[in-house]
Amino acid sequence: MLEKLEGAALGTRIALTDLLAALRFDANGLLPAIAQQHDSGEVLMLAWMNLEAITETLRTGQVCYYSRSRQALWRKGESSGQTQRLVELRVDCDGDTLLLKVDQTGPACHTGRHNCFYTRADGESAEVFLPVLIDPAELYGSQS
């Protein structure tokens, strides 16, 4: 089905059920989901979604991921209050990666930083270059 969209005319629409059926989940039933701030283009984080998380996100407009460590749905901001409102969900050409354009409230990272990509590397070293905006203890209590 996704191959048919490659040559589709601009504005072509398909049923959501057809798109969801064409997604290529991994062996654990998950897809990587990149969260990007909708207005600035800043990449905030990478997380995982299963079909249930995708459908809940589309239904509610609040981003829901699947936590691999907890083996459960993880509603972004349920502990910290740092929510993501879905602006647009995009599927890549292979159907194996999602791009979520979101409106992020507060820091996206559990470390209290604005995004999860706060370490940069060059040929010699790595450097933390983004400050902590909110102490994780304030966001999560003692569970961070």
N, CA, C and O atoms as a GROMACS GRO file, in nm:
protein
  576
    1MET      N    1   0.083  -0.119   0.000
    1MET     CA    2   0.000   0.000   0.000
    1MET      C    3   0.088   0.126   0.000
    1MET      O    4   0.059   0.221  -0.072
    2LEU      N    5   0.195   0.126   0.080
    2LEU     CA    6   0.282   0.244   0.084
    2LEU      C    7   0.350   0.270  -0.050
    2LEU      O    8   0.374   0.384  -0.088
    3GLU      N    9   0.380   0.161  -0.123
    3GLU     CA   10   0.442   0.176  -0.254
    3GLU      C   11   0.349   0.252  -0.349
    3GLU      O   12   0.395   0.330  -0.433
    4LYS      N   13   0.219   0.229  -0.336
    4LYS     CA   14   0.122   0.300  -0.421
    4LYS      C   15   0.124   0.450  -0.393
    4LYS      O   16   0.098   0.530  -0.483
    5LEU      N   17   0.154   0.488  -0.269
    5LEU     CA   18   0.156   0.631  -0.236
    5LEU      C   19   0.278   0.703  -0.295
    5LEU      O   20   0.276   0.825  -0.311
    6GLU      N   21   0.383   0.627  -0.327
    6GLU     CA   22   0.504   0.690  -0.382
    6GLU      C   23   0.474   0.770  -0.508
    6GLU      O   24   0.533   0.877  -0.528
    7GLY      N   25   0.386   0.721  -0.592
    7GLY     CA   26   0.352   0.792  -0.716
    7GLY      C   27   0.219   0.862  -0.711
    7GLY      O   28   0.169   0.909  -0.813
    8ALA      N   29   0.160   0.870  -0.591
    8ALA     CA   30   0.027   0.929  -0.579
    8ALA      C   31   0.030   1.080  -0.602
    8ALA      O   32   0.130   1.146  -0.576
    9ALA      N   33  -0.079   1.131  -0.651
    9ALA     CA   34  -0.093   1.275  -0.673
    9ALA      C   35  -0.103   1.348  -0.540
    9ALA      O   36  -0.152   1.293  -0.441
   10LEU      N   37  -0.057   1.470  -0.539
   10LEU     CA   38  -0.069   1.556  -0.422
   10LEU      C   39  -0.215   1.561  -0.378
   10LEU      O   40  -0.304   1.581  -0.460
   11GLY      N   41  -0.238   1.544  -0.249
   11GLY     CA   42  -0.374   1.550  -0.196
   11GLY      C   43  -0.446   1.416  -0.193
   11GLY      O   44  -0.558   1.408  -0.144
   12THR      N   45  -0.381   1.311  -0.244
   12THR     CA   46  -0.441   1.178  -0.238
   12THR      C   47  -0.465   1.140  -0.092
   12THR      O   48  -0.378   1.160  -0.007
   13ARG      N   49  -0.582   1.086  -0.063
   13ARG     CA   50  -0.616   1.046   0.073
   13ARG      C   51  -0.647   0.896   0.075
   13ARG      O   52  -0.702   0.841  -0.020
   14ILE      N   53  -0.609   0.832   0.186
   14ILE     CA   54  -0.642   0.691   0.207
   14ILE      C   55  -0.703   0.677   0.346
   14ILE      O   56  -0.689   0.766   0.430
   15ALA      N   57  -0.770   0.567   0.369
   15ALA     CA   58  -0.830   0.544   0.500
   15ALA      C   59  -0.720   0.523   0.604
   15ALA      O   60  -0.618   0.459   0.577
   16LEU      N   61  -0.741   0.577   0.723
   16LEU     CA   62  -0.645   0.560   0.831
   16LEU      C   63  -0.622   0.412   0.860
   16LEU      O   64  -0.509   0.372   0.886
   17THR      N   65  -0.726   0.332   0.855
   17THR     CA   66  -0.709   0.188   0.882
   17THR      C   67  -0.614   0.125   0.781
   17THR      O   68  -0.538   0.036   0.818
   18ASP      N   69  -0.618   0.168   0.656
   18ASP     CA   70  -0.526   0.114   0.555
   18ASP      C   71  -0.382   0.155   0.585
   18ASP      O   72  -0.290   0.074   0.572
   19LEU      N   73  -0.363   0.279   0.626
   19LEU     CA   74  -0.229   0.325   0.660
   19LEU      C   75  -0.175   0.247   0.780
   19LEU      O   76  -0.062   0.198   0.776
   20LEU      N   77  -0.255   0.235   0.884
   20LEU     CA   78  -0.209   0.164   1.004
   20LEU      C   79  -0.178   0.017   0.973
   20LEU      O   80  -0.084  -0.039   1.029
   21ALA      N   81  -0.256  -0.044   0.886
   21ALA     CA   82  -0.232  -0.183   0.849
   21ALA      C   83  -0.103  -0.200   0.770
   21ALA      O   84  -0.044  -0.308   0.770
   22ALA      N   85  -0.057  -0.094   0.704
   22ALA     CA   86   0.064  -0.101   0.623
   22ALA      C   87   0.192  -0.073   0.702
   22ALA      O   88   0.302  -0.094   0.650
   23LEU      N   89   0.179  -0.028   0.826
   23LEU     CA   90   0.298   0.003   0.905
   23LEU      C   91   0.380  -0.122   0.928
   23LEU      O   92   0.327  -0.232   0.941
   24ARG      N   93   0.512  -0.104   0.931
   24ARG     CA   94   0.605  -0.217   0.944
   24ARG      C   95   0.667  -0.215   1.084
   24ARG      O   96   0.777  -0.164   1.106
   25PHE      N   97   0.594  -0.272   1.177
   25PHE     CA   98   0.640  -0.282   1.316
   25PHE      C   99   0.754  -0.383   1.326
   25PHE      O  100   0.762  -0.475   1.245
   26ASP      N  101   0.842  -0.364   1.426
   26ASP     CA  102   0.950  -0.460   1.447
   26ASP      C  103   0.895  -0.587   1.513
   26ASP      O  104   0.774  -0.600   1.532
   27ALA      N  105   0.983  -0.679   1.547
   27ALA     CA  106   0.942  -0.808   1.604
   27ALA      C  107   0.870  -0.792   1.737
   27ALA      O  108   0.795  -0.881   1.779
   28ASN      N  109   0.891  -0.679   1.805
   28ASN     CA  110   0.824  -0.652   1.932
   28ASN      C  111   0.697  -0.570   1.915
   28ASN      O  112   0.635  -0.529   2.013
   29GLY      N  113   0.658  -0.546   1.790
   29GLY     CA  114   0.538  -0.468   1.764
   29GLY      C  115   0.555  -0.319   1.783
   29GLY      O  116   0.459  -0.248   1.815
   30LEU      N  117   0.678  -0.270   1.764
   30LEU     CA  118   0.710  -0.129   1.789
   30LEU      C  119   0.766  -0.060   1.665
   30LEU      O  120   0.824  -0.123   1.576
   31LEU      N  121   0.746   0.071   1.662
   31LEU     CA  122   0.806   0.159   1.561
   31LEU      C  123   0.879   0.272   1.633
   31LEU      O  124   0.831   0.321   1.735
   32PRO      N  125   0.996   0.314   1.582
   32PRO     CA  126   1.059   0.434   1.638
   32PRO      C  127   0.976   0.558   1.601
   32PRO      O  128   0.924   0.568   1.490
   33ALA      N  129   0.966   0.649   1.695
   33ALA     CA  130   0.890   0.772   1.674
   33ALA      C  131   0.978   0.890   1.713
   33ALA      O  132   1.021   0.902   1.828
   34ILE      N  133   1.005   0.975   1.618
   34ILE     CA  134   1.086   1.096   1.641
   34ILE      C  135   0.990   1.209   1.674
   34ILE      O  136   0.898   1.237   1.598
   35ALA      N  137   1.013   1.274   1.787
   35ALA     CA  138   0.932   1.390   1.825
   35ALA      C  139   1.007   1.517   1.787
   35ALA      O  140   1.124   1.535   1.823
   36GLN      N  141   0.939   1.603   1.713
   36GLN     CA  142   0.997   1.727   1.664
   36GLN      C  143   0.905   1.843   1.700
   36GLN      O  144   0.784   1.835   1.681
   37GLN      N  145   0.963   1.951   1.753
   37GLN     CA  146   0.884   2.069   1.783
   37GLN      C  147   0.828   2.124   1.651
   37GLN      O  148   0.904   2.152   1.558
   38HIS      N  149   0.697   2.138   1.644
   38HIS     CA  150   0.631   2.170   1.517
   38HIS      C  151   0.670   2.304   1.460
   38HIS      O  152   0.678   2.318   1.338
   39ASP      N  153   0.695   2.405   1.542
   39ASP     CA  154   0.719   2.539   1.488
   39ASP      C  155   0.866   2.571   1.464
   39ASP      O  156   0.897   2.656   1.381
   40SER      N  157   0.956   2.505   1.537
   40SER     CA  158   1.100   2.534   1.520
   40SER      C  159   1.174   2.427   1.441
   40SER      O  160   1.281   2.452   1.387
   41GLY      N  161   1.116   2.307   1.434
   41GLY     CA  162   1.184   2.197   1.367
   41GLY      C  163   1.284   2.124   1.455
   41GLY      O  164   1.348   2.029   1.410
   42GLU      N  165   1.300   2.168   1.580
   42GLU     CA  166   1.396   2.106   1.671
   42GLU      C  167   1.355   1.962   1.702
   42GLU      O  168   1.240   1.936   1.737
   43VAL      N  169   1.451   1.870   1.688
   43VAL     CA  170   1.427   1.731   1.726
   43VAL      C  171   1.437   1.722   1.877
   43VAL      O  172   1.538   1.761   1.936
   44LEU      N  173   1.332   1.670   1.940
   44LEU     CA  174   1.324   1.666   2.086
   44LEU      C  175   1.367   1.532   2.144
   44LEU      O  176   1.440   1.528   2.243
   45MET      N  177   1.321   1.424   2.084
   45MET     CA  178   1.348   1.294   2.142
   45MET      C  179   1.313   1.184   2.042
   45MET      O  180   1.250   1.208   1.939
   46LEU      N  181   1.356   1.064   2.076
   46LEU     CA  182   1.316   0.944   2.004
   46LEU      C  183   1.255   0.850   2.106
   46LEU      O  184   1.312   0.828   2.213
   47ALA      N  185   1.141   0.794   2.073
   47ALA     CA  186   1.076   0.697   2.161
   47ALA      C  187   1.014   0.590   2.073
   47ALA      O  188   1.039   0.586   1.952
   48TRP      N  189   0.934   0.503   2.131
   48TRP     CA  190   0.876   0.390   2.060
   48TRP      C  191   0.725   0.394   2.073
   48TRP      O  192   0.671   0.438   2.175
   49MET      N  193   0.658   0.347   1.970
   49MET     CA  194   0.512   0.339   1.972
   49MET      C  195   0.467   0.203   1.920
   49MET      O  196   0.525   0.148   1.826
   50ASN      N  197   0.364   0.150   1.983
   50ASN     CA  198   0.297   0.032   1.928
   50ASN      C  199   0.165   0.081   1.867
   50ASN      O  200   0.135   0.200   1.872
   51LEU      N  201   0.088  -0.010   1.811
   51LEU     CA  202  -0.037   0.031   1.746
   51LEU      C  203  -0.131   0.098   1.845
   51LEU      O  204  -0.199   0.195   1.810
   52GLU      N  205  -0.137   0.048   1.967
   52GLU     CA  206  -0.226   0.107   2.066
   52GLU      C  207  -0.185   0.251   2.100
   52GLU      O  208  -0.271   0.338   2.114
   53ALA      N  209  -0.055   0.275   2.112
   53ALA     CA  210  -0.007   0.411   2.140
   53ALA      C  211  -0.038   0.506   2.024
   53ALA      O  212  -0.076   0.621   2.046
   54ILE      N  213  -0.021   0.457   1.902
   54ILE     CA  214  -0.050   0.540   1.785
   54ILE      C  215  -0.198   0.577   1.782
   54ILE      O  216  -0.233   0.694   1.764
   55THR      N  217  -0.283   0.478   1.798
   55THR     CA  218  -0.426   0.506   1.790
   55THR      C  219  -0.472   0.596   1.904
   55THR      O  220  -0.557   0.682   1.884
   56GLU      N  221  -0.418   0.577   2.024
   56GLU     CA  222  -0.454   0.666   2.134
   56GLU      C  223  -0.408   0.809   2.106
   56GLU      O  224  -0.482   0.905   2.130
   57THR      N  225  -0.287   0.823   2.055
   57THR     CA  226  -0.234   0.956   2.022
   57THR      C  227  -0.323   1.025   1.920
   57THR      O  228  -0.356   1.142   1.935
   58LEU      N  229  -0.359   0.953   1.816
   58LEU     CA  230  -0.445   1.012   1.712
   58LEU      C  231  -0.584   1.046   1.766
   58LEU      O  232  -0.644   1.145   1.727
   59ARG      N  233  -0.634   0.963   1.856
   59ARG     CA  234  -0.769   0.984   1.912
   59ARG      C  235  -0.773   1.102   2.009
   59ARG      O  236  -0.868   1.180   2.007
   60THR      N  237  -0.670   1.114   2.094
   60THR     CA  238  -0.674   1.215   2.201
   60THR      C  239  -0.599   1.343   2.169
   60THR      O  240  -0.629   1.448   2.226
   61GLY      N  241  -0.502   1.336   2.077
   61GLY     CA  242  -0.419   1.452   2.049
   61GLY      C  243  -0.307   1.472   2.149
   61GLY      O  244  -0.227   1.565   2.134
   62GLN      N  245  -0.299   1.387   2.250
   62GLN     CA  246  -0.188   1.389   2.347
   62GLN      C  247  -0.099   1.270   2.317
   62GLN      O  248  -0.148   1.158   2.303
   63VAL      N  249   0.031   1.293   2.306
   63VAL     CA  250   0.121   1.188   2.262
   63VAL      C  251   0.136   1.080   2.368
   63VAL      O  252   0.158   1.108   2.486
   64CYS      N  253   0.124   0.958   2.321
   64CYS     CA  254   0.137   0.838   2.404
   64CYS      C  255   0.242   0.749   2.338
   64CYS      O  256   0.233   0.721   2.218
   65TYR      N  257   0.340   0.704   2.414
   65TYR     CA  258   0.444   0.614   2.363
   65TYR      C  259   0.429   0.478   2.430
   65TYR      O  260   0.341   0.457   2.513
   66TYR      N  261   0.517   0.386   2.391
   66TYR     CA  262   0.525   0.258   2.458
   66TYR      C  263   0.660   0.252   2.526
   66TYR      O  264   0.763   0.266   2.461
   67SER      N  265   0.659   0.230   2.657
   67SER     CA  266   0.783   0.221   2.735
   67SER      C  267   0.835   0.078   2.728
   67SER      O  268   0.770  -0.014   2.776
   68ARG      N  269   0.951   0.061   2.670
   68ARG     CA  270   1.011  -0.072   2.661
   68ARG      C  271   1.055  -0.122   2.798
   68ARG      O  272   1.048  -0.242   2.825
   69SER      N  273   1.099  -0.031   2.883
   69SER     CA  274   1.144  -0.074   3.016
   69SER      C  275   1.028  -0.114   3.106
   69SER      O  276   1.038  -0.209   3.184
   70ARG      N  277   0.918  -0.042   3.096
   70ARG     CA  278   0.800  -0.073   3.178
   70ARG      C  279   0.704  -0.170   3.110
   70ARG      O  280   0.613  -0.224   3.173
   71GLN      N  281   0.724  -0.192   2.981
   71GLN     CA  282   0.636  -0.278   2.902
   71GLN      C  283   0.490  -0.233   2.914
   71GLN      O  284   0.398  -0.312   2.935
   72ALA      N  285   0.472  -0.101   2.898
   72ALA     CA  286   0.338  -0.043   2.914
   72ALA      C  287   0.331   0.088   2.836
   72ALA      O  288   0.433   0.147   2.801
   73LEU      N  289   0.207   0.133   2.811
   73LEU     CA  290   0.189   0.263   2.750
   73LEU      C  291   0.243   0.371   2.842
   73LEU      O  292   0.233   0.361   2.965
   74TRP      N  293   0.302   0.474   2.782
   74TRP     CA  294   0.360   0.584   2.857
   74TRP      C  295   0.304   0.712   2.795
   74TRP      O  296   0.339   0.750   2.684
   75ARG      N  297   0.219   0.776   2.869
   75ARG     CA  298   0.159   0.900   2.824
   75ARG      C  299   0.253   1.014   2.861
   75ARG      O  300   0.270   1.046   2.979
   76LYS      N  301   0.314   1.073   2.760
   76LYS     CA  302   0.415   1.176   2.783
   76LYS      C  303   0.361   1.284   2.875
   76LYS      O  304   0.259   1.346   2.846
   77GLY      N  305   0.431   1.305   2.986
   77GLY     CA  306   0.393   1.408   3.082
   77GLY      C  307   0.307   1.359   3.196
   77GLY      O  308   0.272   1.438   3.284
   78GLU      N  309   0.269   1.229   3.198
   78GLU     CA  310   0.181   1.181   3.304
   78GLU      C  311   0.244   1.192   3.442
   78GLU      O  312   0.173   1.207   3.542
   79SER      N  313   0.377   1.184   3.451
   79SER     CA  314   0.446   1.200   3.579
   79SER      C  315   0.499   1.340   3.599
   79SER      O  316   0.495   1.395   3.710
   80SER      N  317   0.550   1.399   3.491
   80SER     CA  318   0.622   1.526   3.500
   80SER      C  319   0.538   1.648   3.468
   80SER      O  320   0.571   1.759   3.510
   81GLY      N  321   0.428   1.629   3.396
   81GLY     CA  322   0.350   1.743   3.348
   81GLY      C  323   0.405   1.804   3.220
   81GLY      O  324   0.348   1.900   3.169
   82GLN      N  325   0.514   1.749   3.168
   82GLN     CA  326   0.579   1.801   3.047
   82GLN      C  327   0.520   1.728   2.926
   82GLN      O  328   0.581   1.635   2.873
   83THR      N  329   0.404   1.772   2.883
   83THR     CA  330   0.326   1.700   2.782
   83THR      C  331   0.367   1.736   2.640
   83THR      O  332   0.436   1.834   2.615
   84GLN      N  333   0.320   1.651   2.548
   84GLN     CA  334   0.335   1.677   2.405
   84GLN      C  335   0.196   1.670   2.342
   84GLN      O  336   0.128   1.568   2.350
   85ARG      N  337   0.156   1.780   2.280
   85ARG     CA  338   0.031   1.782   2.205
   85ARG      C  339   0.064   1.753   2.060
   85ARG      O  340   0.152   1.817   2.002
   86LEU      N  341  -0.005   1.657   2.002
   86LEU     CA  342   0.020   1.621   1.863
   86LEU      C  343  -0.032   1.729   1.770
   86LEU      O  344  -0.148   1.770   1.780
   87VAL      N  345   0.053   1.774   1.680
   87VAL     CA  346   0.013   1.867   1.574
   87VAL      C  347  -0.006   1.789   1.444
   87VAL      O  348  -0.100   1.813   1.369
   88GLU      N  349   0.085   1.694   1.420
   88GLU     CA  350   0.079   1.616   1.296
   88GLU      C  351   0.160   1.489   1.314
   88GLU      O  352   0.268   1.491   1.373
   89LEU      N  353   0.108   1.378   1.264
   89LEU     CA  354   0.181   1.252   1.262
   89LEU      C  355   0.213   1.219   1.118
   89LEU      O  356   0.125   1.220   1.032
   90ARG      N  357   0.340   1.190   1.091
   90ARG     CA  358   0.383   1.154   0.956
   90ARG      C  359   0.444   1.015   0.959
   90ARG      O  360   0.503   0.973   1.059
   91VAL      N  361   0.430   0.944   0.847
   91VAL     CA  362   0.486   0.811   0.830
   91VAL      C  363   0.592   0.819   0.720
   91VAL      O  364   0.568   0.881   0.617
   92ASP      N  365   0.709   0.758   0.743
   92ASP     CA  366   0.812   0.763   0.639
   92ASP      C  367   0.775   0.671   0.523
   92ASP      O  368   0.680   0.594   0.532
   93CYS      N  369   0.851   0.680   0.415
   93CYS     CA  370   0.819   0.609   0.291
   93CYS      C  371   0.819   0.458   0.306
   93CYS      O  372   0.750   0.389   0.232
   94ASP      N  373   0.894   0.404   0.401
   94ASP     CA  374   0.900   0.260   0.422
   94ASP      C  375   0.797   0.211   0.523
   94ASP      O  376   0.778   0.090   0.538
   95GLY      N  377   0.731   0.303   0.593
   95GLY     CA  378   0.632   0.265   0.694
   95GLY      C  379   0.693   0.208   0.820
   95GLY      O  380   0.625   0.140   0.897
   96ASP      N  381   0.822   0.237   0.843
   96ASP     CA  382   0.887   0.180   0.961
   96ASP      C  383   0.938   0.285   1.060
   96ASP      O  384   1.007   0.251   1.156
   97THR      N  385   0.903   0.410   1.038
   97THR     CA  386   0.941   0.518   1.130
   97THR      C  387   0.833   0.625   1.127
   97THR      O  388   0.776   0.656   1.022
   98LEU      N  389   0.807   0.682   1.244
   98LEU     CA  390   0.708   0.789   1.256
   98LEU      C  391   0.778   0.920   1.291
   98LEU      O  392   0.879   0.921   1.361
   99LEU      N  393   0.724   1.029   1.242
   99LEU     CA  394   0.765   1.163   1.280
   99LEU      C  395   0.643   1.229   1.343
   99LEU      O  396   0.539   1.244   1.279
  100LEU      N  397   0.657   1.268   1.469
  100LEU     CA  398   0.550   1.337   1.540
  100LEU      C  399   0.587   1.483   1.552
  100LEU      O  400   0.683   1.518   1.619
  101LYS      N  401   0.511   1.568   1.487
  101LYS     CA  402   0.528   1.712   1.505
  101LYS      C  403   0.441   1.747   1.625
  101LYS      O  404   0.320   1.727   1.623
  102VAL      N  405   0.506   1.801   1.728
  102VAL     CA  406   0.438   1.820   1.856
  102VAL      C  407   0.454   1.963   1.906
  102VAL      O  408   0.539   2.039   1.859
  103ASP      N  409   0.369   1.997   2.001
  103ASP     CA  410   0.384   2.120   2.078
  103ASP      C  411   0.424   2.074   2.217
  103ASP      O  412   0.341   2.025   2.294
  104GLN      N  413   0.552   2.091   2.249
  104GLN     CA  414   0.609   2.043   2.375
  104GLN      C  415   0.586   2.145   2.486
  104GLN      O  416   0.610   2.265   2.467
  105THR      N  417   0.540   2.098   2.600
  105THR     CA  418   0.529   2.181   2.720
  105THR      C  419   0.650   2.151   2.808
  105THR      O  420   0.666   2.038   2.855
  106GLY      N  421   0.735   2.250   2.832
  106GLY     CA  422   0.852   2.230   2.919
  106GLY      C  423   0.956   2.140   2.855
  106GLY      O  424   0.954   2.115   2.734
  107PRO      N  425   1.050   2.090   2.938
  107PRO     CA  426   1.156   2.004   2.885
  107PRO      C  427   1.100   1.872   2.833
  107PRO      O  428   1.007   1.815   2.890
  108ALA      N  429   1.159   1.824   2.723
  108ALA     CA  430   1.117   1.695   2.668
  108ALA      C  431   1.194   1.579   2.731
  108ALA      O  432   1.145   1.466   2.733
  109CYS      N  433   1.312   1.606   2.781
  109CYS     CA  434   1.399   1.500   2.832
  109CYS      C  435   1.378   1.474   2.980
  109CYS      O  436   1.353   1.567   3.057
  110HIS      N  437   1.390   1.348   3.020
  110HIS     CA  438   1.375   1.313   3.161
  110HIS      C  439   1.487   1.370   3.247
  110HIS      O  440   1.478   1.371   3.370
  111THR      N  441   1.594   1.420   3.182
  111THR     CA  442   1.704   1.482   3.256
  111THR      C  443   1.672   1.628   3.292
  111THR      O  444   1.749   1.693   3.362
  112GLY      N  445   1.558   1.678   3.242
  112GLY     CA  446   1.521   1.817   3.266
  112GLY      C  447   1.574   1.912   3.160
  112GLY      O  448   1.561   2.034   3.173
  113ARG      N  449   1.634   1.858   3.055
  113ARG     CA  450   1.683   1.940   2.945
  113ARG      C  451   1.575   1.956   2.839
  113ARG      O  452   1.479   1.879   2.834
  114HIS      N  453   1.591   2.058   2.756
  114HIS     CA  454   1.490   2.088   2.655
  114HIS      C  455   1.470   1.972   2.558
  114HIS      O  456   1.357   1.944   2.518
  115ASN      N  457   1.578   1.904   2.519
  115ASN     CA  458   1.565   1.786   2.434
  115ASN      C  459   1.662   1.679   2.482
  115ASN      O  460   1.745   1.704   2.569
  116CYS      N  461   1.650   1.562   2.426
  116CYS     CA  462   1.731   1.448   2.470
  116CYS      C  463   1.867   1.442   2.402
  116CYS      O  464   1.949   1.356   2.435
  117PHE      N  465   1.892   1.531   2.308
  117PHE     CA  466   2.018   1.529   2.234
  117PHE      C  467   2.110   1.640   2.285
  117PHE      O  468   2.142   1.734   2.213
  118TYR      N  469   2.151   1.626   2.411
  118TYR     CA  470   2.228   1.731   2.479
  118TYR      C  471   2.378   1.703   2.482
  118TYR      O  472   2.454   1.781   2.540
  119THR      N  473   2.422   1.594   2.421
  119THR     CA  474   2.565   1.562   2.416
  119THR      C  475   2.607   1.562   2.270
  119THR      O  476   2.546   1.495   2.187
  120ARG      N  477   2.711   1.636   2.239
  120ARG     CA  478   2.762   1.638   2.102
  120ARG      C  479   2.905   1.586   2.103
  120ARG      O  480   2.979   1.602   2.200
  121ALA      N  481   2.942   1.524   1.993
  121ALA     CA  482   3.074   1.464   1.982
  121ALA      C  483   3.144   1.513   1.857
  121ALA      O  484   3.081   1.541   1.755
  122ASP      N  485   3.275   1.523   1.867
  122ASP     CA  486   3.358   1.553   1.751
  122ASP      C  487   3.462   1.442   1.741
  122ASP      O  488   3.444   1.336   1.801
  123GLY      N  489   3.569   1.463   1.670
  123GLY     CA  490   3.672   1.360   1.652
  123GLY      C  491   3.756   1.333   1.775
  123GLY      O  492   3.833   1.237   1.776
  124GLU      N  493   3.742   1.416   1.879
  124GLU     CA  494   3.830   1.401   1.996
  124GLU      C  495   3.756   1.379   2.127
  124GLU      O  496   3.808   1.312   2.216
  125SER      N  497   3.636   1.435   2.140
  125SER     CA  498   3.568   1.426   2.269
  125SER      C  499   3.418   1.446   2.253
  125SER      O  500   3.368   1.474   2.145
  126ALA      N  501   3.351   1.431   2.364
  126ALA     CA  502   3.207   1.457   2.368
  126ALA      C  503   3.182   1.563   2.474
  126ALA      O  504   3.254   1.571   2.573
  127GLU      N  505   3.079   1.644   2.451
  127GLU     CA  506   3.051   1.757   2.540
  127GLU      C  507   2.902   1.768   2.565
  127GLU      O  508   2.821   1.759   2.473
  128VAL      N  509   2.866   1.788   2.692
  128VAL     CA  510   2.728   1.822   2.726
  128VAL      C  511   2.713   1.971   2.700
  128VAL      O  512   2.786   2.052   2.757
  129PHE      N  513   2.619   2.008   2.613
  129PHE     CA  514   2.608   2.148   2.574
  129PHE      C  515   2.472   2.211   2.602
  129PHE      O  516   2.455   2.331   2.578
  130LEU      N  517   2.377   2.135   2.652
  130LEU     CA  518   2.247   2.193   2.688
  130LEU      C  519   2.231   2.190   2.840
  130LEU      O  520   2.260   2.089   2.904
  131PRO      N  521   2.185   2.300   2.897
  131PRO     CA  522   2.169   2.305   3.043
  131PRO      C  523   2.044   2.230   3.091
  131PRO      O  524   1.949   2.210   3.016
  132VAL      N  525   2.048   2.190   3.217
  132VAL     CA  526   1.930   2.136   3.282
  132VAL      C  527   1.839   2.255   3.313
  132VAL      O  528   1.881   2.350   3.379
  133LEU      N  529   1.715   2.250   3.266
  133LEU     CA  530   1.619   2.358   3.287
  133LEU      C  531   1.539   2.339   3.415
  133LEU      O  532   1.506   2.435   3.485
  134ILE      N  533   1.507   2.214   3.445
  134ILE     CA  534   1.433   2.179   3.566
  134ILE      C  535   1.498   2.054   3.624
  134ILE      O  536   1.519   1.956   3.554
  135ASP      N  537   1.529   2.060   3.752
  135ASP     CA  538   1.588   1.945   3.821
  135ASP      C  539   1.492   1.826   3.808
  135ASP      O  540   1.374   1.838   3.838
  136PRO      N  541   1.544   1.710   3.763
  136PRO     CA  542   1.457   1.593   3.750
  136PRO      C  543   1.384   1.556   3.880
  136PRO      O  544   1.275   1.501   3.875
  137ALA      N  545   1.444   1.586   3.994
  137ALA     CA  546   1.378   1.558   4.121
  137ALA      C  547   1.249   1.640   4.134
  137ALA      O  548   1.152   1.595   4.196
  138GLU      N  549   1.249   1.761   4.077
  138GLU     CA  550   1.126   1.842   4.077
  138GLU      C  551   1.023   1.785   3.981
  138GLU      O  552   0.903   1.792   4.007
  139LEU      N  553   1.069   1.729   3.869
  139LEU     CA  554   0.978   1.674   3.771
  139LEU      C  555   0.915   1.543   3.815
  139LEU      O  556   0.796   1.519   3.795
  140TYR      N  557   0.997   1.457   3.874
  140TYR     CA  558   0.954   1.320   3.902
  140TYR      C  559   0.959   1.280   4.049
  140TYR      O  560   0.926   1.166   4.083
  141GLY      N  561   1.000   1.370   4.137
  141GLY     CA  562   1.022   1.328   4.275
  141GLY      C  563   1.149   1.246   4.279
  141GLY      O  564   1.246   1.280   4.212
  142SER      N  565   1.150   1.141   4.356
  142SER     CA  566   1.271   1.059   4.371
  142SER      C  567   1.282   0.950   4.266
  142SER      O  568   1.379   0.874   4.268
  143GLN      N  569   1.186   0.938   4.171
  143GLN     CA  570   1.187   0.828   4.075
  143GLN      C  571   1.270   0.854   3.951
  143GLN      O  572   1.277   0.765   3.866
  144SER      N  573   1.336   0.970   3.934
  144SER     CA  574   1.409   0.998   3.811
  144SER      C  575   1.530   0.908   3.801
  144SER      O  576   1.605   0.916   3.704
   0.00000   0.00000   0.00000
